[in-house]
Amino acid sequence: MARAGSADNVVLGERRRLRLEAMVARPTSAQRVVLRAKIVLAAWRGRSNAAIARELGIGVDTVRKWRHRFVRHEMAGLHDRPRSGRPALYDLDAHLLIVATVTQEAPQVDSHWTHRLLAHHLAQPLGISASQIGRILASLDLKPHRVRGWLNRPEDPAFVTKAQAVCALYLNPPGDAVLFSIDEKTAMQARSRKRATAALRRGRPELREFEYVRHGTVSLMAAMNVTDGTVHPKIIVANNSATFIEFLTELGATVDPAKKIHLIVDNGSSHTSKATKAWLAEHPRFRVTYTPVHASWLNIVEIFFSILARRMLRRGDFASRQDLIDKILAFIATYNQTAKPFRWSYDAKLLRAA
């Protein structure tokens, strides 16, 4: 066993090294533990105690202490030892009751548990304060006030196969066809501010009136040429099969008759209707690849819609519905003058085993 005063030799396996690096990178890690993990990693890389102390701005004794603690107790050595003092008021059973309530019960009226609500609910068996419940939940990394959305992908069991087909087209567009990514951006609001916007000044951002007047909405159907990045737009009144077929007819007229047309579309009703499929069957020049269900993010034209929203729609001021239409078409015309294809890198390979 090494003495506390010597430079303990730190040896790390691959798994333990990754755990320490993750501990350092994780924003929720306690800073005192992050510092100790940095000491251990630096020691593993062969740095002396003095060098580590200089790099981290701490004392040599601190480096020596946690280096030695890790050699003796491994990962457990990075945490503080139990301290003497008044015993905990709430034992393991109290902790388990709080956990069971948060994870297995729902409030009678509220949508989720809060510390105050839990304290009131558990007042009879525990008589615990809201702040104490907060400390217990924090120590267990339970956050009932937070929620994260997710999508149940088994709705499309062929997700990977379909995604790979779409990605293969982006990575290797067919040489005998023009590849278009098509989708709609609907219900864009034509809004104008009730009062004039105050211009940007030194030390003050632009001031924009909070209240606005609605002038209606505009819907756009767009086809992006995946090879050159240009966008073919169409302002639409209804997003239905007839409109989509009309758009495809117009699109076909812009392409060399000697070339086929390959389309990437999502599973919107206008794209998958009987009328649309019947029209496509009668026009074999068009070939369609559908994105997986709930995966329109694989449709590359969505990137252009994001650009349109960020650069024009979000801070735009539109006096009328026609004003919005004119500005959208002007934006696309200007965009096409310098358009470049997006570089697609995702290939739909699984990043980890399911």
C-alpha positions in Angstrom: 0.0 0.0 0.0 1.4 3.4 -1.0 2.0 6.0 1.7 -0.1 9.2 1.6 3.1 11.3 1.2 4.3 9.5 -1.9 3.3 10.0 -5.5 0.7 7.2 -5.8 0.7 5.4 -9.1 -2.7 5.8 -10.7 -3.7 3.0 -13.1 -7.0 3.3 -15.0 -8.8 0.7 -17.2 -10.7 1.9 -20.3 -14.1 1.8 -18.5 -13.0 3.7 -15.5 -11.2 6.3 -17.6 -14.4 6.9 -19.6 -16.4 7.2 -16.4 -14.1 9.8 -15.0 -14.1 11.8 -18.3 -17.9 11.7 -18.4 -18.0 12.9 -14.8 -15.8 15.9 -15.8 -17.9 16.7 -18.9 -21.3 16.3 -17.2 -22.7 19.8 -16.4 -24.7 18.4 -13.4 -21.6 16.9 -11.6 -20.7 18.5 -8.3 -17.6 20.8 -8.9 -15.7 19.3 -6.0 -16.0 15.8 -7.6 -15.1 17.2 -11.0 -11.9 18.6 -9.6 -11.0 15.3 -8.0 -11.7 13.5 -11.2 -9.4 15.9 -13.1 -6.6 15.2 -10.5 -6.9 11.5 -11.1 -6.9 11.8 -14.9 -3.9 14.1 -14.8 -2.1 11.6 -12.5 -3.0 8.7 -14.8 -1.4 10.7 -17.7 1.9 10.8 -15.7 1.7 14.4 -14.4 3.5 15.1 -11.1 1.7 16.4 -8.1 3.3 19.8 -8.5 2.4 20.0 -12.1 -1.2 19.1 -11.4 -1.4 21.7 -8.7 -0.1 24.4 -11.0 -2.5 23.5 -13.8 -5.6 23.3 -11.5 -4.7 26.2 -9.3 -4.8 24.2 -6.1 -2.4 23.1 -3.4 0.0 20.1 -3.7 -1.4 18.6 -0.6 -4.9 18.6 -2.1 -3.6 16.8 -5.2 -1.7 14.3 -3.0 -4.8 13.6 -0.8 -7.2 12.8 -3.7 -4.6 10.9 -5.7 -4.0 8.7 -2.6 -7.7 8.4 -1.8 -8.4 7.1 -5.4 -5.6 4.6 -5.2 -6.9 3.2 -2.0 -10.7 3.4 -2.5 -11.1 3.8 -6.3 -14.2 5.6 -7.5 -15.7 5.8 -4.0 -12.6 7.7 -2.9 -13.6 10.7 -4.9 -16.6 11.4 -2.6 -16.6 12.9 0.8 -16.7 10.5 3.8 -19.8 10.5 6.0 -19.5 13.3 8.6 -20.3 13.3 12.2 -23.2 15.3 13.5 -26.9 15.0 14.1 -28.3 11.8 12.6 -30.6 12.1 9.6 -34.3 12.8 10.5 -35.6 10.8 7.6 -34.5 7.3 7.2 -34.4 5.0 4.2 -38.1 4.2 4.5 -39.0 7.9 4.3 -36.8 8.2 1.1 -38.5 5.2 -0.4 -42.0 6.6 0.3 -41.0 9.9 -1.4 -39.6 8.0 -4.4 -42.7 5.8 -4.6 -45.0 8.8 -4.5 -43.2 10.7 -7.2 -42.7 7.7 -9.6 -45.9 5.7 -9.1 -48.7 8.2 -8.0 -50.2 11.2 -9.7 -51.5 14.3 -7.9 -55.3 14.5 -7.7 -55.6 17.8 -9.5 -52.2 19.1 -10.5 -50.4 17.8 -13.6 -47.2 17.0 -11.7 -45.6 16.9 -8.3 -43.9 20.0 -6.8 -41.9 20.1 -3.6 -44.7 22.0 -1.8 -47.4 19.6 -3.0 -45.4 16.6 -2.0 -44.8 18.1 1.5 -48.6 18.6 1.9 -49.4 15.1 0.6 -46.9 13.4 2.9 -47.6 15.6 5.9 -49.5 12.9 7.8 -46.9 10.1 7.6 -43.7 12.2 7.5 -44.3 15.8 8.5 -41.5 16.8 6.1 -40.8 20.3 4.7 -40.8 21.2 1.0 -37.1 22.2 1.2 -36.2 18.8 2.7 -38.1 17.0 0.0 -36.1 19.1 -2.6 -32.8 18.0 -1.1 -33.8 14.3 -1.0 -35.0 14.4 -4.6 -31.8 16.2 -5.7 -29.7 13.6 -4.0 -31.6 10.9 -6.0 -31.5 12.9 -9.3 -35.3 12.9 -9.5 -36.9 15.9 -11.2 -40.7 15.7 -11.3 -41.0 19.2 -12.5 -39.2 18.3 -15.8 -40.6 16.4 -18.8 -38.9 15.4 -22.0 -40.9 14.5 -25.2 -40.1 11.3 -27.1 -41.5 9.4 -30.1 -42.5 5.7 -30.0 -40.7 4.7 -33.2 -42.2 1.2 -33.5 -45.1 2.9 -35.3 -43.0 2.3 -38.4 -41.2 -1.1 -38.1 -39.4 -0.4 -41.4 -37.8 2.8 -40.1 -34.2 1.9 -40.6 -34.8 0.4 -44.1 -36.7 3.5 -45.2 -34.2 5.9 -43.7 -31.3 4.2 -45.4 -33.1 4.4 -48.7 -33.5 8.2 -48.3 -29.9 8.7 -47.1 -28.6 6.6 -50.0 -30.3 9.0 -52.5 -28.7 12.0 -50.7 -25.3 10.5 -50.7 -25.4 9.2 -54.2 -28.1 11.0 -56.3 -29.1 9.1 -59.4 -27.2 10.3 -62.5 -30.1 9.7 -64.9 -32.7 11.7 -62.9 -33.2 15.0 -61.1 -33.7 14.4 -57.3 -36.2 16.7 -55.5 -37.1 16.9 -51.8 -40.7 18.2 -51.5 -42.7 19.4 -48.6 -45.1 22.1 -47.5 -44.7 24.9 -45.0 -48.3 25.8 -44.0 -50.0 28.6 -42.0 -47.2 31.2 -42.1 -48.8 34.2 -40.5 -48.9 37.6 -42.2 -48.6 40.0 -39.2 -47.7 43.7 -38.9 -46.8 45.5 -35.7 -49.4 48.1 -34.4 -46.7 50.7 -34.1 -43.5 51.4 -35.9 -40.3 49.6 -34.9 -37.6 51.7 -33.3 -34.3 51.4 -35.1 -31.1 49.9 -33.7 -29.0 52.3 -31.7 -25.6 52.1 -30.0 -26.0 50.3 -26.8 -29.7 49.4 -27.5 -31.2 46.7 -29.7 -34.0 47.2 -32.1 -37.3 47.8 -30.3 -40.3 46.1 -31.7 -43.9 46.6 -30.7 -45.3 43.6 -28.8 -48.9 43.9 -30.2 -49.6 43.0 -33.8 -52.4 42.8 -36.4 -53.1 39.5 -38.2 -53.7 39.6 -42.0 -54.2 35.9 -42.7 -51.9 33.0 -43.4 -49.9 31.7 -46.3 -48.9 28.2 -47.2 -46.0 27.2 -49.4 -45.2 24.1 -51.3 -41.6 23.7 -52.3 -39.3 21.3 -54.1 -35.6 21.6 -53.5 -33.2 20.3 -56.1 -30.9 18.2 -54.0 -28.0 18.4 -56.5 -27.8 22.2 -56.9 -29.8 23.4 -53.9 -32.3 25.6 -55.8 -35.9 25.8 -54.7 -39.0 25.6 -56.8 -41.9 27.3 -54.9 -45.7 27.4 -55.2 -48.1 29.3 -53.1 -51.0 27.1 -52.3 -54.5 27.6 -51.0 -55.3 24.0 -50.1 -52.9 21.3 -49.2 -54.6 18.4 -51.0 -54.0 15.8 -53.7 -55.2 18.0 -56.5 -52.8 20.8 -55.5 -49.9 18.3 -55.1 -50.6 16.8 -58.5 -50.7 20.2 -60.1 -47.4 21.1 -58.5 -45.8 17.9 -59.8 -47.1 18.7 -63.3 -45.5 22.1 -63.1 -42.3 20.7 -61.7 -42.1 18.2 -64.5 -42.3 21.0 -67.1 -39.1 22.5 -65.7 -37.0 19.4 -66.1 -35.3 18.1 -69.3 -37.8 15.6 -70.8 -35.0 13.1 -71.2 -34.5 12.9 -67.5 -36.5 11.0 -64.9 -37.7 12.8 -61.7 -37.1 11.2 -58.3 -39.0 12.6 -55.3 -38.4 12.4 -51.6 -41.6 13.2 -49.7 -43.1 12.5 -46.2 -46.3 10.6 -45.5 -48.6 13.5 -45.6 -52.1 12.7 -46.8 -51.7 14.6 -50.1 -48.6 12.6 -50.9 -50.0 9.2 -50.1 -53.7 9.5 -51.3 -55.2 7.2 -53.8 -55.5 10.1 -56.3 -51.8 10.9 -56.0 -50.7 7.2 -56.3 -52.9 6.7 -59.3 -51.4 9.8 -61.0 -47.9 8.6 -60.2 -48.7 5.2 -61.7 -49.8 6.9 -64.9 -46.6 9.0 -65.0 -43.7 6.5 -64.6 -41.2 9.3 -65.2 -41.8 10.1 -61.5 -40.4 7.9 -58.8 -41.2 8.4 -55.1 -39.2 7.5 -52.0 -41.1 8.1 -48.7 -39.5 9.0 -45.5 -40.3 6.8 -42.5 -43.4 7.7 -40.4 -42.8 10.7 -38.1 -39.4 11.3 -39.8 -40.0 14.3 -42.0 -36.7 15.6 -40.5 -35.0 13.4 -43.1 -36.6 15.6 -45.8 -33.8 17.9 -46.7 -36.1 20.7 -47.9 -36.9 21.2 -44.1 -33.5 22.8 -43.8 -34.5 25.4 -46.3 -37.7 26.0 -44.4 -35.7 26.6 -41.3 -33.5 29.2 -43.2 -36.7 30.9 -44.5 -38.1 31.1 -40.9 -34.8 32.4 -39.4 -33.9 34.9 -42.0 -37.2 36.3 -43.0 -40.4 35.1 -41.2 -39.4 35.4 -37.6 -38.6 39.1 -37.5 -40.5 40.1 -40.7 -43.3 42.7 -40.7 -46.0 42.1 -43.4 -48.7 44.6 -44.2 -51.0 42.1 -45.8 -51.2 38.5 -47.0 -50.1 39.5 -50.4 -47.1 41.3 -48.9 -46.0 38.1 -47.2 -46.4 36.2 -50.5 -44.3 38.7 -52.4 -41.6 38.7 -49.8 -41.5 34.9 -49.7 -41.1 34.6 -53.5 -38.6 37.4 -53.5 -36.5 35.7 -50.8 -36.5 32.4 -52.7 -35.6 34.1 -56.0 -32.6 35.7 -54.3 -31.7 32.5 -52.5 -31.6 30.6 -55.7 -29.0 33.0 -57.2 -26.4 31.7 -54.8 -27.9 28.4 -53.8 -25.6 25.5 -53.0 -26.4 21.9 -52.2 -26.4 20.8 -48.6 -23.7 18.3 -47.7 -25.5 15.3 -46.3 -23.5 13.1 -43.9 -26.0 11.0 -42.0 -26.3 7.5 -43.5 -29.0 6.0 -41.2 -26.7 3.5 -39.6 -27.5 2.6 -36.0 -25.3 4.5 -33.6 -25.7 1.8 -31.0 -27.4 -1.5 -30.7 -31.1 -1.4 -30.0 
